[in-house]
């Protein structure tokens, strides 16, 4: 069962469509195959999970579009929201 959505191969985050607990896998389908990322924190429904390590200041991509910049280093599988993402470059 897929529990998150990724639209573009350049996406650095996925949108979670069912809540995911730390230790569970975020599973999505992209370009003909299934992909998995282990959550390292709880992710709320319709919020974001990091698909890769994102360095402080890096652009965050969702649905193929820039949605902001990382306020700190974000680890693969971590919850991404306003505490670690801003729309303006710092």
DRENPA-453433 format. One record per residue: y, z, x of N, C-alpha, C in turn; residue in three letters. Coordinates in Angstrom, 1 decimal. Layout:
<pts>
<pt n_yy="Y" n_zz="Z" n_xx="X" ca_yy="Y" ca_zz="Z" ca_xx="X" c_yy="Y" c_zz="Z" c_xx="X" residu="Ala"/>
...
</pts>
This chain:
<pts>
<pt n_yy="-1.2" n_zz="0.0" n_xx="0.8" ca_yy="0.0" ca_zz="0.0" ca_xx="0.0" c_yy="1.3" c_zz="0.0" c_xx="0.9" residu="Unk"/>
<pt n_yy="2.2" n_zz="-0.8" n_xx="0.5" ca_yy="3.5" ca_zz="-0.9" ca_xx="1.3" c_yy="4.4" c_zz="0.1" c_xx="0.7" residu="Unk"/>
<pt n_yy="5.1" n_zz="0.9" n_xx="1.6" ca_yy="6.0" ca_zz="1.9" ca_xx="1.1" c_yy="7.4" c_zz="1.7" c_xx="1.6" residu="Unk"/>
<pt n_yy="7.7" n_zz="0.6" n_xx="2.3" ca_yy="9.0" ca_zz="0.3" ca_xx="2.7" c_yy="9.3" c_zz="-1.2" c_xx="2.8" residu="Unk"/>
<pt n_yy="10.5" n_zz="-1.6" n_xx="2.9" ca_yy="10.9" ca_zz="-2.9" ca_xx="2.8" c_yy="11.7" c_zz="-3.4" c_xx="4.0" residu="Unk"/>
<pt n_yy="11.2" n_zz="-4.5" n_xx="4.6" ca_yy="11.9" ca_zz="-5.1" ca_xx="5.7" c_yy="12.1" c_zz="-6.6" c_xx="5.3" residu="Unk"/>
<pt n_yy="13.3" n_zz="-7.1" n_xx="5.4" ca_yy="13.6" ca_zz="-8.5" ca_xx="5.0" c_yy="13.6" c_zz="-9.5" c_xx="6.2" residu="Unk"/>
<pt n_yy="14.2" n_zz="-9.0" n_xx="7.3" ca_yy="14.4" ca_zz="-9.9" ca_xx="8.4" c_yy="13.8" c_zz="-9.4" c_xx="9.7" residu="Unk"/>
<pt n_yy="13.3" n_zz="-10.2" n_xx="10.5" ca_yy="12.6" ca_zz="-9.8" ca_xx="11.7" c_yy="13.6" c_zz="-9.2" c_xx="12.7" residu="Unk"/>
<pt n_yy="14.9" n_zz="-9.3" n_xx="12.5" ca_yy="15.8" ca_zz="-8.6" ca_xx="13.4" c_yy="16.2" c_zz="-7.2" c_xx="12.9" residu="Unk"/>
<pt n_yy="15.7" n_zz="-6.8" n_xx="11.8" ca_yy="16.0" ca_zz="-5.5" ca_xx="11.2" c_yy="15.5" c_zz="-4.4" c_xx="12.2" residu="Unk"/>
<pt n_yy="16.4" n_zz="-3.4" n_xx="12.4" ca_yy="16.0" ca_zz="-2.2" ca_xx="13.2" c_yy="15.7" c_zz="-1.0" c_xx="12.3" residu="Unk"/>
<pt n_yy="16.0" n_zz="-1.1" n_xx="11.0" ca_yy="15.6" ca_zz="-0.1" ca_xx="10.0" c_yy="14.9" c_zz="-0.7" c_xx="8.8" residu="Unk"/>
<pt n_yy="14.1" n_zz="0.1" n_xx="8.1" ca_yy="13.4" ca_zz="-0.4" ca_xx="6.9" c_yy="13.9" c_zz="0.5" c_xx="5.8" residu="Unk"/>
<pt n_yy="13.9" n_zz="0.0" n_xx="4.6" ca_yy="14.3" ca_zz="0.8" ca_xx="3.4" c_yy="13.0" c_zz="1.4" c_xx="2.8" residu="Unk"/>
<pt n_yy="12.9" n_zz="2.7" n_xx="2.7" ca_yy="11.8" ca_zz="3.4" ca_xx="2.1" c_yy="11.8" c_zz="3.3" c_xx="0.6" residu="Unk"/>
<pt n_yy="10.7" n_zz="2.8" n_xx="0.0" ca_yy="10.7" ca_zz="2.7" ca_xx="-1.5" c_yy="9.8" c_zz="3.7" c_xx="-2.2" residu="Unk"/>
<pt n_yy="9.2" n_zz="4.6" n_xx="-1.4" ca_yy="8.5" ca_zz="5.8" ca_xx="-1.9" c_yy="8.8" c_zz="6.8" c_xx="-0.8" residu="Unk"/>
<pt n_yy="9.0" n_zz="8.1" n_xx="-1.2" ca_yy="9.3" ca_zz="9.1" ca_xx="-0.1" c_yy="8.1" c_zz="9.2" c_xx="0.9" residu="Unk"/>
<pt n_yy="8.5" n_zz="9.4" n_xx="2.2" ca_yy="7.6" ca_zz="9.5" ca_xx="3.3" c_yy="7.8" c_zz="10.8" c_xx="4.0" residu="Unk"/>
<pt n_yy="6.7" n_zz="11.5" n_xx="4.2" ca_yy="6.8" ca_zz="12.8" ca_xx="4.9" c_yy="6.6" c_zz="12.6" c_xx="6.4" residu="Unk"/>
<pt n_yy="7.1" n_zz="13.5" n_xx="7.2" ca_yy="6.9" ca_zz="13.4" ca_xx="8.6" c_yy="5.4" c_zz="13.4" c_xx="8.9" residu="Unk"/>
<pt n_yy="5.0" n_zz="12.5" n_xx="9.8" ca_yy="3.6" ca_zz="12.3" ca_xx="10.1" c_yy="2.9" c_zz="11.2" c_xx="9.4" residu="Unk"/>
<pt n_yy="3.4" n_zz="10.8" n_xx="8.3" ca_yy="2.9" ca_zz="9.7" ca_xx="7.5" c_yy="3.4" c_zz="8.4" c_xx="8.1" residu="Unk"/>
<pt n_yy="2.7" n_zz="7.3" n_xx="7.7" ca_yy="3.1" ca_zz="6.0" ca_xx="8.2" c_yy="4.0" c_zz="5.2" c_xx="7.2" residu="Unk"/>
<pt n_yy="5.0" n_zz="4.6" n_xx="7.7" ca_yy="5.8" ca_zz="3.6" ca_xx="6.9" c_yy="5.1" c_zz="2.3" c_xx="7.1" residu="Unk"/>
<pt n_yy="4.7" n_zz="1.6" n_xx="6.0" ca_yy="4.0" ca_zz="0.4" ca_xx="6.1" c_yy="4.7" c_zz="-0.7" c_xx="5.4" residu="Unk"/>
<pt n_yy="4.9" n_zz="-1.8" n_xx="6.1" ca_yy="5.6" ca_zz="-3.0" ca_xx="5.5" c_yy="5.0" c_zz="-4.3" c_xx="5.9" residu="Unk"/>
<pt n_yy="5.3" n_zz="-5.3" n_xx="5.2" ca_yy="4.7" ca_zz="-6.6" ca_xx="5.4" c_yy="5.9" c_zz="-7.6" c_xx="5.8" residu="Unk"/>
<pt n_yy="5.7" n_zz="-8.3" n_xx="6.9" ca_yy="6.7" ca_zz="-9.2" ca_xx="7.5" c_yy="6.1" c_zz="-10.3" c_xx="8.2" residu="Unk"/>
<pt n_yy="6.5" n_zz="-11.5" n_xx="7.9" ca_yy="6.0" ca_zz="-12.7" ca_xx="8.7" c_yy="4.5" c_zz="-12.8" c_xx="8.7" residu="Unk"/>
<pt n_yy="3.9" n_zz="-12.5" n_xx="7.5" ca_yy="2.4" ca_zz="-12.8" ca_xx="7.4" c_yy="1.5" c_zz="-11.6" c_xx="7.9" residu="Unk"/>
<pt n_yy="2.1" n_zz="-10.5" n_xx="8.3" ca_yy="1.2" ca_zz="-9.4" ca_xx="8.7" c_yy="1.8" c_zz="-8.0" c_xx="8.4" residu="Unk"/>
<pt n_yy="0.9" n_zz="-7.1" n_xx="8.4" ca_yy="1.3" ca_zz="-5.7" ca_xx="8.1" c_yy="1.7" c_zz="-5.0" c_xx="9.3" residu="Unk"/>
<pt n_yy="2.8" n_zz="-4.2" n_xx="9.2" ca_yy="3.3" ca_zz="-3.4" ca_xx="10.3" c_yy="3.4" c_zz="-1.9" c_xx="9.9" residu="Unk"/>
<pt n_yy="3.2" n_zz="-1.0" n_xx="10.9" ca_yy="3.3" ca_zz="0.4" ca_xx="10.6" c_yy="4.2" c_zz="1.1" c_xx="11.6" residu="Unk"/>
<pt n_yy="4.9" n_zz="2.2" n_xx="11.1" ca_yy="5.7" ca_zz="3.0" ca_xx="12.0" c_yy="5.4" c_zz="4.4" c_xx="11.5" residu="Unk"/>
<pt n_yy="5.1" n_zz="5.3" n_xx="12.4" ca_yy="4.8" ca_zz="6.7" ca_xx="12.1" c_yy="6.2" c_zz="7.5" c_xx="11.9" residu="Unk"/>
<pt n_yy="6.4" n_zz="8.1" n_xx="10.7" ca_yy="7.6" ca_zz="8.8" ca_xx="10.5" c_yy="7.6" c_zz="10.1" c_xx="11.3" residu="Unk"/>
<pt n_yy="8.7" n_zz="10.4" n_xx="12.0" ca_yy="8.8" ca_zz="11.7" ca_xx="12.7" c_yy="9.7" c_zz="12.7" c_xx="11.9" residu="Unk"/>
<pt n_yy="10.2" n_zz="12.2" n_xx="10.8" ca_yy="11.0" ca_zz="13.1" ca_xx="9.9" c_yy="10.7" c_zz="12.7" c_xx="8.5" residu="Unk"/>
<pt n_yy="11.0" n_zz="13.5" n_xx="7.5" ca_yy="10.9" ca_zz="13.1" ca_xx="6.1" c_yy="11.9" c_zz="12.1" c_xx="5.8" residu="Unk"/>
<pt n_yy="11.5" n_zz="11.1" n_xx="5.0" ca_yy="12.5" ca_zz="10.0" ca_xx="4.6" c_yy="12.5" c_zz="10.0" c_xx="3.1" residu="Unk"/>
<pt n_yy="13.7" n_zz="10.1" n_xx="2.6" ca_yy="14.0" ca_zz="10.1" ca_xx="1.1" c_yy="13.9" c_zz="8.7" c_xx="0.6" residu="Unk"/>
<pt n_yy="13.4" n_zz="8.6" n_xx="-0.7" ca_yy="13.3" ca_zz="7.3" ca_xx="-1.3" c_yy="14.6" c_zz="6.5" c_xx="-1.3" residu="Unk"/>
<pt n_yy="14.6" n_zz="5.2" n_xx="-0.9" ca_yy="15.7" ca_zz="4.3" ca_xx="-0.8" c_yy="16.6" c_zz="4.6" c_xx="0.4" residu="Unk"/>
<pt n_yy="16.2" n_zz="5.5" n_xx="1.3" ca_yy="16.9" ca_zz="5.7" ca_xx="2.5" c_yy="16.2" c_zz="4.9" c_xx="3.6" residu="Unk"/>
<pt n_yy="16.6" n_zz="5.1" n_xx="4.9" ca_yy="16.2" ca_zz="4.2" ca_xx="6.0" c_yy="15.4" c_zz="5.0" c_xx="7.0" residu="Unk"/>
<pt n_yy="14.4" n_zz="4.2" n_xx="7.6" ca_yy="13.6" ca_zz="4.7" ca_xx="8.7" c_yy="13.8" c_zz="3.8" c_xx="9.9" residu="Unk"/>
<pt n_yy="14.0" n_zz="4.3" n_xx="11.1" ca_yy="14.1" ca_zz="3.4" ca_xx="12.3" c_yy="12.8" c_zz="2.8" c_xx="12.6" residu="Unk"/>
<pt n_yy="12.9" n_zz="1.5" n_xx="12.9" ca_yy="11.7" ca_zz="0.7" ca_xx="13.2" c_yy="11.5" c_zz="0.6" c_xx="14.7" residu="Unk"/>
<pt n_yy="12.5" n_zz="1.0" n_xx="15.5" ca_yy="12.4" ca_zz="1.0" ca_xx="16.9" c_yy="13.4" c_zz="2.1" c_xx="17.5" residu="Unk"/>
<pt n_yy="13.3" n_zz="2.4" n_xx="18.7" ca_yy="14.3" ca_zz="3.3" ca_xx="19.3" c_yy="15.7" c_zz="2.6" c_xx="19.3" residu="Unk"/>
<pt n_yy="16.7" n_zz="3.3" n_xx="18.9" ca_yy="18.1" ca_zz="2.7" ca_xx="18.8" c_yy="19.0" c_zz="3.7" c_xx="19.6" residu="Unk"/>
<pt n_yy="19.6" n_zz="3.1" n_xx="20.6" ca_yy="20.5" ca_zz="3.8" ca_xx="21.5" c_yy="21.9" c_zz="4.1" c_xx="20.9" residu="Unk"/>
<pt n_yy="22.5" n_zz="5.2" n_xx="21.3" ca_yy="23.8" ca_zz="5.5" ca_xx="20.8" c_yy="24.8" c_zz="4.3" c_xx="21.0" residu="Unk"/>
<pt n_yy="25.5" n_zz="4.0" n_xx="20.0" ca_yy="26.4" ca_zz="2.9" ca_xx="20.0" c_yy="25.8" c_zz="1.5" c_xx="19.7" residu="Unk"/>
<pt n_yy="24.5" n_zz="1.4" n_xx="19.6" ca_yy="23.9" ca_zz="0.2" ca_xx="19.2" c_yy="24.1" c_zz="-0.2" c_xx="17.8" residu="Unk"/>
<pt n_yy="24.2" n_zz="-1.5" n_xx="17.5" ca_yy="24.3" ca_zz="-1.9" ca_xx="16.1" c_yy="23.0" c_zz="-1.7" c_xx="15.4" residu="Unk"/>
<pt n_yy="23.1" n_zz="-1.2" n_xx="14.1" ca_yy="21.9" ca_zz="-1.0" ca_xx="13.3" c_yy="21.9" c_zz="-2.2" c_xx="12.3" residu="Unk"/>
<pt n_yy="20.7" n_zz="-2.8" n_xx="12.2" ca_yy="20.5" ca_zz="-4.0" ca_xx="11.3" c_yy="19.6" c_zz="-3.7" c_xx="10.2" residu="Unk"/>
<pt n_yy="20.0" n_zz="-4.1" n_xx="8.9" ca_yy="19.2" ca_zz="-3.9" ca_xx="7.7" c_yy="19.4" c_zz="-5.2" c_xx="6.9" residu="Unk"/>
<pt n_yy="18.3" n_zz="-5.8" n_xx="6.5" ca_yy="18.3" ca_zz="-7.0" ca_xx="5.7" c_yy="19.0" c_zz="-8.1" c_xx="6.5" residu="Unk"/>
<pt n_yy="18.9" n_zz="-8.1" n_xx="7.8" ca_yy="19.5" ca_zz="-9.1" ca_xx="8.7" c_yy="21.0" c_zz="-9.0" c_xx="8.9" residu="Unk"/>
<pt n_yy="21.6" n_zz="-7.9" n_xx="8.4" ca_yy="23.0" ca_zz="-7.7" ca_xx="8.5" c_yy="23.4" c_zz="-6.4" c_xx="9.2" residu="Unk"/>
<pt n_yy="24.5" n_zz="-6.4" n_xx="9.9" ca_yy="25.0" ca_zz="-5.2" ca_xx="10.6" c_yy="25.4" c_zz="-4.2" c_xx="9.6" residu="Unk"/>
<pt n_yy="24.9" n_zz="-3.0" n_xx="9.6" ca_yy="25.3" ca_zz="-2.0" ca_xx="8.6" c_yy="26.1" c_zz="-0.8" c_xx="9.3" residu="Unk"/>
<pt n_yy="26.1" n_zz="-0.8" n_xx="10.6" ca_yy="26.8" ca_zz="0.2" ca_xx="11.3" c_yy="26.3" c_zz="0.4" c_xx="12.7" residu="Unk"/>
<pt n_yy="26.7" n_zz="1.5" n_xx="13.3" ca_yy="26.4" ca_zz="1.8" ca_xx="14.7" c_yy="25.8" c_zz="3.2" c_xx="14.8" residu="Unk"/>
<pt n_yy="24.9" n_zz="3.4" n_xx="15.7" ca_yy="24.2" ca_zz="4.6" ca_xx="15.9" c_yy="25.2" c_zz="5.6" c_xx="16.6" residu="Unk"/>
<pt n_yy="25.3" n_zz="6.8" n_xx="16.0" ca_yy="26.2" ca_zz="7.9" ca_xx="16.5" c_yy="25.5" c_zz="8.6" c_xx="17.6" residu="Unk"/>
<pt n_yy="24.2" n_zz="8.5" n_xx="17.7" ca_yy="23.4" ca_zz="9.2" ca_xx="18.8" c_yy="22.2" c_zz="8.4" c_xx="19.0" residu="Unk"/>
<pt n_yy="21.4" n_zz="8.7" n_xx="19.9" ca_yy="20.1" ca_zz="8.0" ca_xx="20.1" c_yy="19.2" c_zz="8.3" c_xx="18.9" residu="Unk"/>
<pt n_yy="18.6" n_zz="7.3" n_xx="18.3" ca_yy="17.7" ca_zz="7.5" ca_xx="17.2" c_yy="16.3" c_zz="7.0" c_xx="17.6" residu="Unk"/>
<pt n_yy="15.3" n_zz="7.9" n_xx="17.4" ca_yy="14.0" ca_zz="7.5" ca_xx="17.8" c_yy="13.3" c_zz="6.7" c_xx="16.7" residu="Unk"/>
<pt n_yy="12.3" n_zz="5.9" n_xx="17.1" ca_yy="11.5" ca_zz="5.1" ca_xx="16.2" c_yy="10.8" c_zz="6.1" c_xx="15.3" residu="Unk"/>
<pt n_yy="10.9" n_zz="5.9" n_xx="14.0" ca_yy="10.3" ca_zz="6.7" ca_xx="12.9" c_yy="11.2" c_zz="7.8" c_xx="12.4" residu="Unk"/>
<pt n_yy="12.5" n_zz="7.8" n_xx="12.9" ca_yy="13.4" ca_zz="8.9" ca_xx="12.5" c_yy="14.2" c_zz="8.4" c_xx="11.3" residu="Unk"/>
<pt n_yy="14.6" n_zz="9.4" n_xx="10.5" ca_yy="15.5" ca_zz="9.2" ca_xx="9.3" c_yy="16.8" c_zz="8.7" c_xx="9.8" residu="Unk"/>
<pt n_yy="17.3" n_zz="7.6" n_xx="9.1" ca_yy="18.6" ca_zz="7.1" ca_xx="9.5" c_yy="19.5" c_zz="7.2" c_xx="8.3" residu="Unk"/>
<pt n_yy="20.7" n_zz="7.9" n_xx="8.4" ca_yy="21.6" ca_zz="8.1" ca_xx="7.4" c_yy="23.0" c_zz="8.4" c_xx="8.0" residu="Unk"/>
<pt n_yy="23.9" n_zz="9.0" n_xx="7.2" ca_yy="25.2" ca_zz="9.2" ca_xx="7.7" c_yy="25.3" c_zz="10.2" c_xx="8.8" residu="Unk"/>
<pt n_yy="24.3" n_zz="11.0" n_xx="9.0" ca_yy="24.4" ca_zz="12.0" ca_xx="10.1" c_yy="24.2" c_zz="11.3" c_xx="11.5" residu="Unk"/>
<pt n_yy="23.6" n_zz="10.1" n_xx="11.5" ca_yy="23.4" ca_zz="9.4" ca_xx="12.8" c_yy="23.8" c_zz="8.0" c_xx="12.7" residu="Unk"/>
<pt n_yy="24.5" n_zz="7.6" n_xx="11.7" ca_yy="25.0" ca_zz="6.2" ca_xx="11.5" c_yy="26.4" c_zz="6.2" c_xx="11.0" residu="Unk"/>
<pt n_yy="27.2" n_zz="5.3" n_xx="11.5" ca_yy="28.6" ca_zz="5.2" ca_xx="11.0" c_yy="28.9" c_zz="3.7" c_xx="11.0" residu="Unk"/>
<pt n_yy="29.9" n_zz="3.4" n_xx="10.1" ca_yy="30.2" ca_zz="2.0" ca_xx="9.9" c_yy="31.2" c_zz="1.5" c_xx="11.0" residu="Unk"/>
<pt n_yy="31.8" n_zz="2.4" n_xx="11.7" ca_yy="32.8" ca_zz="2.1" ca_xx="12.8" c_yy="32.2" c_zz="2.4" c_xx="14.1" residu="Unk"/>
<pt n_yy="32.4" n_zz="1.5" n_xx="15.1" ca_yy="32.0" ca_zz="1.8" ca_xx="16.5" c_yy="32.8" c_zz="2.9" c_xx="17.1" residu="Unk"/>
<pt n_yy="32.1" n_zz="3.9" n_xx="17.7" ca_yy="32.7" ca_zz="5.1" ca_xx="18.2" c_yy="33.3" c_zz="4.8" c_xx="19.6" residu="Unk"/>
</pts>
